[in-house]
Amino acid sequence: MQKFHRVALVTAICLGTFMASLDISIVNVALPTLLSSLNTTMSGLQWVVDAYALCLSALILSSGPLGDRFGRKRIWLCGVALFTAGSLLCALSTSLEGLLAGRIIQGIAGAAVIPGALSLLAHAFPDEQQRVRVIGIWSSVNALSLVVGPILGGVLVHTAGWPSIFMINIPIGIVALVLGAIGLKESAHPDHAALDPIGQILSILWLGALTFGLISAGDQGWQSPEARWSLLAALVTFLLFIAVERKVSRPLLPLHLFRQSNFAGYNLASAVLGFSSYSSVFFVSLFLQQAQGWSPLETGWRMAPEFIAMALAATSFGRLTARFSVNALAIAGYGLIGVGLLLLAQLQAESAYLHTALFLALLGIGMGLGMPATSALVMRSVPAQRSGMASATMNAVRQTGMTVGIALLGTLMSLHAEQSLNAQLSSQNILHASSIARSAIAEHTFTAGVPQLVELTHAAVASGFSIAMLWAGVVSLAMTLWLGVMLHPRFQLTQESAALSRK
């Protein structure tokens, strides 16, 4: 009976993680289909991804304290149930507003499901050997969800329509709920719960205002009142958030840990990982469909090399550490990410797929090395008793980086593509070139009477994609250089001496 309960527990945790992680990658393949089905714009597509990512990043730090206060099992089960309900709302939506409401619910629920998994497994398996084994299984399922996501998404959109990418979560969620109710044991430490409601509200407000401002800039221009006032509101609420976190006894964000240069630097690397590589999935999907004209099904298969390479590199990370240091693997990972992104920036609408596959595989290897290396570096920079808080912070920072990356790089992509198409149409003396370019890029609608508009739009989207990948690559290479400095033995020795002097 005990064995059955443990199998039920591990299966439930893996299914919950698979469902929440799958939703990060599976949605990207359906984006161009959503563009036409929901009659939305490029900014609407950004919100489809960022509504989920924003809620996940803003609330992930509260998951641990809520579990401590109300029970880890209770919070996790509520998260799975809420995620399943949010998925049903997404699948039944007939408008962008309804879909975004479902995505917000999914993001709130994901903040309880994803980080809560490790805590539940750690409490259920106190024996270190057993714990390492089940965490390995959990990590493999997590990697599998990223590999399967684009392929499964392409198949589902092609055969059953875009709502099916959300409907698939419902049976998974129900099974996870049943098995979790059977196998999970309740645990709580209410005396150690560090709830910070004011900090939580301010974190949502500043990140939401920043995302809204960046996306508005792509939709209406940097000088628009919506963009300027939103970015100003983001700055003000961020400063208020920092002020609150400095004064509250148990802060949402552990600012004292950021006084350590290693911890701050490695979390900056985590933010760059989200900003550059995680957000690139959004842009690669748009490039393959809107610049090269592939269907969702074909796009899913063509994105597979990145995730297969990432899974292979991540699963080989442990063996590689026997031959190379974590420092060297971190630098190599970020360097490969930067190079892969810069190579992707060279792609054109007519580029051969072989080049795309090779560049995506290179990016995937870099991600497969960079993710576990960053986690190891962050965990190494804090005492063991701070590991839970450090892990949650690292994940929140990475998700925040992805949220900002999609908003900012998406704005750069759409603005550059629109300007490029406008210039091409104007050079051919086509009337209303500006409005035609805006409709073609933002809404992906083509105007009759301009036979070459489809080809010109494909080229313009490819040009915008190149700009987004160029900046993502530059940021990753800059982080590679910074890690090279941070991880140099002389720099590390200086930091250790400074820490000892403070003591």
C-alpha positions in Angstrom: 0.0 0.0 0.0 2.8 2.4 0.8 4.4 1.7 -2.5 1.1 2.4 -4.3 0.8 5.8 -2.5 4.4 6.7 -3.5 3.8 5.8 -7.1 0.6 7.8 -7.0 2.4 10.8 -5.5 5.3 10.8 -8.0 2.9 10.3 -10.9 0.7 13.1 -9.8 3.6 15.6 -9.3 5.0 14.6 -12.7 1.6 15.0 -14.4 1.1 18.4 -12.8 4.5 19.7 -13.8 4.1 18.2 -17.3 0.8 20.0 -17.8 2.0 23.4 -16.6 5.4 23.2 -18.4 3.8 21.9 -21.6 1.6 25.1 -21.7 4.8 27.2 -21.9 5.9 25.7 -25.3 2.7 24.3 -26.8 0.9 27.7 -27.2 3.7 29.2 -29.3 2.9 27.0 -32.3 -0.7 28.2 -32.3 0.0 31.9 -32.2 -0.5 32.7 -36.0 -3.7 30.7 -36.0 -5.0 32.7 -33.0 -4.1 35.8 -34.9 -6.8 35.1 -37.5 -9.2 33.1 -35.4 -9.6 35.7 -32.7 -9.1 38.7 -35.1 -6.3 40.1 -33.0 -3.0 41.8 -33.6 0.7 41.2 -32.9 0.3 42.9 -29.5 -2.6 40.5 -28.7 -0.3 37.5 -29.4 2.3 39.0 -27.1 -0.3 39.1 -24.3 -1.4 35.5 -24.9 2.1 34.5 -23.9 2.9 37.3 -21.4 -0.4 37.1 -19.5 0.6 33.6 -18.4 4.3 34.4 -17.9 3.5 37.6 -16.0 1.3 36.0 -13.4 3.7 33.1 -13.1 6.7 35.3 -12.4 4.9 37.7 -10.1 3.3 35.1 -7.9 5.9 32.3 -7.9 7.6 33.8 -4.8 4.4 33.5 -2.8 3.9 29.8 -3.5 6.3 28.7 -0.8 4.9 30.9 2.0 1.3 30.0 1.0 2.2 26.3 1.2 3.8 26.8 4.6 0.8 28.7 5.9 -2.1 26.6 4.5 -0.5 23.3 3.6 1.6 22.3 0.7 -0.8 19.5 -0.5 -3.8 21.9 -0.3 -2.1 24.7 -2.3 -0.7 22.2 -4.9 -4.1 20.6 -5.4 -5.8 23.9 -5.6 -3.2 25.0 -8.2 -3.9 21.9 -10.4 -7.6 22.3 -10.1 -7.4 26.0 -11.0 -5.0 25.3 -13.9 -7.5 22.7 -15.3 -10.4 25.2 -15.0 -8.3 27.9 -16.7 -7.5 25.5 -19.5 -11.2 24.8 -20.0 -11.9 28.6 -20.1 -9.1 29.0 -22.7 -10.5 26.2 -24.9 -14.1 27.6 -24.8 -13.0 31.2 -25.5 -14.3 32.9 -28.6 -12.5 36.2 -28.0 -9.1 37.5 -27.1 -10.4 38.8 -23.8 -11.8 35.4 -22.8 -8.5 33.7 -23.8 -6.5 36.1 -21.8 -8.7 35.6 -18.7 -8.0 31.9 -19.0 -4.3 32.5 -19.4 -4.2 34.7 -16.3 -5.9 31.9 -14.3 -3.4 29.4 -15.7 -0.5 31.7 -14.7 -1.8 32.1 -11.1 -2.3 28.3 -10.9 1.1 27.5 -12.4 2.8 29.6 -9.7 1.4 27.0 -7.2 2.1 23.9 -9.3 5.6 24.3 -10.7 7.6 25.4 -7.7 5.6 23.3 -5.2 6.6 20.1 -6.9 10.2 20.0 -5.5 9.0 20.9 -2.0 6.4 18.1 -2.0 9.0 15.5 -3.3 11.6 16.6 -0.8 9.1 16.1 2.1 7.8 12.8 0.8 11.3 11.3 0.3 13.6 12.1 3.2 16.1 9.5 2.1 18.6 11.3 -0.1 19.1 8.4 -2.5 15.4 8.0 -3.1 14.9 11.8 -3.3 17.6 12.2 -6.0 16.1 9.3 -8.0 12.5 10.8 -8.0 13.8 14.3 -8.7 15.6 12.9 -11.7 12.4 11.4 -12.9 10.6 14.7 -12.4 13.4 16.6 -14.2 13.1 14.2 -17.2 9.3 14.7 -17.4 9.9 18.5 -17.3 12.4 18.3 -20.2 10.0 15.9 -22.1 7.2 18.5 -21.9 9.4 21.1 -23.6 10.4 18.6 -26.4 6.8 17.3 -26.9 5.2 20.8 -26.7 5.8 22.2 -30.2 5.3 18.9 -32.0 2.1 18.1 -30.1 0.9 21.6 -30.5 1.4 21.5 -34.3 -0.4 18.1 -34.6 -3.4 19.3 -32.4 -3.8 22.7 -34.2 -3.6 20.9 -37.6 -6.1 18.2 -36.7 -8.5 19.6 -34.1 -8.0 23.4 -34.1 -6.3 25.6 -31.5 -8.7 25.0 -28.6 -7.4 21.4 -28.5 -4.0 22.6 -27.1 -5.9 23.6 -24.0 -8.4 20.8 -23.9 -5.6 18.3 -23.6 -4.8 19.7 -20.1 -8.2 18.7 -18.7 -7.8 14.9 -18.5 -4.2 15.3 -17.4 -5.4 17.7 -14.6 -8.2 15.4 -13.5 -5.8 12.4 -13.2 -3.3 14.5 -11.3 -5.9 15.6 -8.9 -7.1 12.1 -8.2 -3.7 10.7 -7.7 -2.5 13.7 -5.7 -5.4 13.4 -3.3 -4.5 9.7 -2.8 -0.7 9.9 -2.6 0.2 13.3 -1.2 0.5 13.9 2.6 -0.2 17.3 4.1 2.6 19.3 5.6 2.7 22.9 6.8 4.8 25.2 8.9 2.5 28.2 9.6 5.0 29.8 12.0 7.5 30.1 9.2 5.2 31.5 6.6 6.5 34.8 5.3 3.4 36.4 3.7 3.9 39.9 2.2 0.6 41.0 0.7 1.7 44.6 0.0 4.9 43.4 -1.7 2.9 40.9 -3.7 0.4 43.5 -5.0 3.2 45.9 -5.9 5.2 43.2 -7.7 2.1 42.5 -9.9 1.5 46.2 -10.6 5.1 47.1 -11.6 5.6 44.0 -13.8 2.1 44.4 -15.3 2.7 48.1 -16.0 6.1 47.4 -17.6 4.7 44.7 -19.8 1.7 46.8 -20.9 4.0 49.8 -21.7 6.4 47.8 -23.8 3.7 46.0 -25.7 1.8 49.4 -26.2 5.0 50.8 -27.7 5.0 48.2 -30.4 1.3 48.7 -31.0 1.1 52.5 -30.9 4.7 53.8 -30.9 7.1 54.8 -28.1 5.7 58.3 -27.9 2.1 57.1 -27.3 0.5 58.2 -24.0 -0.2 54.6 -23.1 3.4 53.5 -23.5 4.9 56.5 -21.7 2.5 56.6 -18.7 2.6 52.8 -18.3 6.4 52.8 -18.2 6.4 55.7 -15.7 3.9 53.8 -13.6 6.2 50.8 -13.7 9.1 52.8 -12.5 7.2 54.3 -9.6 5.6 51.0 -8.5 9.0 49.3 -8.7 10.6 51.8 -6.4 7.7 51.4 -4.0 8.1 47.7 -4.2 11.8 48.0 -3.3 11.0 50.4 -0.4 8.4 48.0 1.0 10.7 45.0 0.7 13.4 46.8 2.6 11.2 47.5 5.5 8.9 44.4 5.9 10.1 41.8 8.4 9.6 38.9 6.0 9.9 40.2 2.5 8.7 38.6 -0.7 12.0 39.2 -2.4 15.1 38.6 -0.2 16.9 41.9 -1.0 19.6 41.0 1.6 20.8 38.1 -0.6 21.3 40.5 -3.5 23.9 42.3 -1.5 26.1 39.3 -2.3 27.6 40.0 -5.7 27.7 36.3 -6.6 24.0 35.8 -5.9 23.0 39.0 -7.7 25.2 38.2 -10.7 23.9 34.7 -11.1 20.3 35.8 -10.8 21.0 38.4 -13.5 22.2 35.5 -15.6 18.9 33.8 -14.9 17.0 36.9 -16.1 19.1 36.9 -19.3 18.4 33.3 -19.9 14.6 34.0 -19.8 15.0 37.3 -21.8 17.1 35.8 -24.6 16.5 32.0 -24.9 13.1 31.4 -23.4 11.5 34.2 -25.3 13.1 33.1 -28.6 10.6 30.3 -28.8 7.9 32.9 -29.4 9.8 34.5 -32.2 11.0 31.3 -33.9 7.4 30.1 -34.2 6.3 33.4 -35.8 9.3 33.4 -38.2 8.6 29.9 -39.4 4.9 30.6 -40.0 4.7 34.3 -40.9 8.1 34.6 -42.7 8.6 31.2 -44.3 4.9 30.2 -44.6 5.0 26.8 -42.8 1.8 25.4 -41.3 1.5 24.9 -37.5 2.1 21.1 -38.0 5.2 21.7 -40.1 6.4 24.4 -37.6 6.1 22.1 -34.7 8.4 19.5 -36.3 10.8 22.2 -37.5 11.2 23.5 -33.9 12.0 20.1 -32.5 15.8 20.2 -33.0 16.1 23.0 -30.4 14.2 21.1 -27.7 15.7 17.7 -28.4 19.2 19.2 -28.2 18.3 21.0 -25.0 17.0 17.8 -23.4 20.1 15.8 -24.4 22.4 18.5 -23.1 20.5 18.9 -19.8 20.4 15.1 -19.2 24.2 14.9 -19.9 25.0 17.8 -17.6 25.7 15.6 -14.6 28.2 13.5 -16.6 29.8 16.6 -18.0 30.5 18.0 -14.6 32.8 15.0 -14.0 35.1 16.4 -16.7 34.4 20.1 -16.7 33.7 22.6 -13.9 30.2 24.1 -13.5 31.9 27.5 -14.2 33.2 26.4 -17.6 29.8 24.8 -18.5 28.0 28.0 -17.6 30.2 30.1 -19.8 30.0 27.6 -22.6 26.2 27.5 -22.3 25.7 31.2 -22.5 28.2 31.5 -25.3 26.4 28.9 -27.4 23.1 30.6 -26.7 24.5 33.9 -27.9 26.1 32.4 -31.0 23.0 30.4 -31.8 20.8 33.6 -31.6 23.2 35.6 -33.7 23.1 32.8 -36.4 19.3 32.8 -36.3 19.4 36.5 -36.9 21.0 35.8 -40.3 18.0 33.8 -41.5 15.9 35.1 -44.4 12.4 34.2 -45.6 13.9 31.9 -48.2 16.6 30.3 -46.0 17.0 26.6 -46.2 15.7 24.6 -43.3 19.0 22.8 -42.8 20.5 26.1 -41.6 17.5 26.8 -39.3 17.7 23.3 -37.7 21.5 23.5 -37.1 21.1 27.0 -35.5 18.2 25.9 -33.3 20.1 22.8 -32.2 23.1 25.0 -31.2 20.8 27.2 -29.3 19.2 24.2 -27.6 22.6 22.8 -26.5 23.4 26.2 -25.0 20.1 26.2 -23.1 20.6 22.6 -21.9 23.9 23.7 -20.4 23.0 27.1 -19.2 19.9 26.2 -17.3 21.3 23.6 -14.9 24.6 25.5 -14.6 22.8 28.7 -13.5 20.8 26.7 -11.0 24.0 25.2 -9.6 25.7 28.6 -9.4 22.8 30.2 -7.6 22.5 27.3 -5.1 26.3 27.5 -4.5 26.1 31.2 -3.6 23.8 30.8 -0.6 23.8 28.8 2.6 21.9 25.5 2.6 19.1 26.9 4.8 18.4 29.6 2.2 18.3 27.2 -0.8 14.4 27.2 -1.0 14.2 30.9 -1.1 17.1 31.2 -3.6 15.5 28.6 -5.9 12.2 30.4 -5.9 13.9 33.8 -6.5 15.9 32.4 -9.4 12.8 31.0 -11.1 10.9 34.2 -10.6 13.7 36.3 -12.0 14.0 34.0 -15.1 10.2 34.1 -15.7 10.4 37.9 -15.4 13.2 38.0 -17.9 11.0 36.0 -20.4 8.0 38.3 -19.8 10.1 41.4 -20.5 11.9 39.7 -23.5 8.6 38.9 -25.3 7.3 42.4 -24.6 10.4 44.3 -25.6 11.9 42.1 -28.3 8.4 41.7 -29.8 8.0 45.4 -29.9 11.3 45.8 -31.7 10.4 43.0 -34.1 7.0 44.5 -35.1 8.2 48.1 -35.3 11.2 47.1 -37.5 9.0 44.8 -39.7 6.4 47.6 -40.2 9.1 50.2 -41.1 10.8 47.8 -43.5 7.5 47.0 -45.3 6.5 50.6 -45.4 9.8 51.6 -47.0 9.4 48.8 -49.6 5.8 49.8 -50.5 6.7 53.6 -50.6 9.6 52.9 -52.9 7.1 51.4 -55.4 4.8 54.4 -55.1 1.9 52.4 -53.5 -0.8 54.6 -52.0 -1.4 54.4 -48.3 1.8 52.4 -47.8 1.9 53.1 -44.0 -1.6 51.8 -43.3 -1.1 48.8 -45.5 2.2 48.0 -43.8 0.6 48.3 -40.4 -2.3 46.0 -41.3 0.0 43.4 -42.9 2.4 43.2 -39.9 0.2 43.9 -36.9 -2.9 42.0 -38.1 -1.4 39.8 -40.9 -4.1 40.9 -43.3 -3.2 41.4 -47.0 -4.7 44.0 -49.2 -6.0 43.1 -52.7 -4.3 45.0 -55.6 -0.8 44.5 -54.3 0.2 41.0 -55.7 3.7 41.0 -54.2 2.5 42.0 -50.7 2.7 38.5 -49.3 6.3 38.1 -50.4 7.2 41.6 -49.1 5.5 40.9 -45.8 7.4 37.6 -45.4 10.7 39.5 -46.0 9.7 42.2 -43.6 8.8 39.7 -40.8 12.1 38.0 -41.4 13.8 41.4 -41.0 12.0 42.1 -37.7 12.9 38.6 -36.5 16.5 39.3 -37.3 16.5 42.4 -35.1 14.9 40.6 -32.2 17.4 37.7 -32.4 20.3 40.1 -32.9 19.6 41.9 -29.6 18.9 38.7 -27.8 22.2 37.3 -29.0 24.1 40.5 -28.0 22.6 40.4 -24.5 23.6 36.7 -24.1 27.2 37.2 -25.3 27.5 40.2 -22.9 26.4 37.9 -20.1 29.0 35.3 -21.3 31.7 37.9 -20.9 30.4 39.0 -17.5 30.3 35.4 -16.3 33.8 35.0 -17.5 34.8 37.9 -15.2 32.7 36.8 -12.3 33.9 33.2 -12.4 37.5 34.0 -12.8 39.5 32.7 -9.7 41.0 36.1 -9.0 37.5 37.8 -8.9 36.2 34.9 -6.7 39.1 35.3 -4.3 38.4 39.1 -4.0 34.8 38.4 -3.2 35.6 35.9 -0.6 38.1 38.3 1.0 35.4 41.0 1.0 32.9 38.7 2.7 35.4 37.7 5.4 36.2 41.4 6.1 32.5 42.1 6.5 32.2 39.3 9.1 
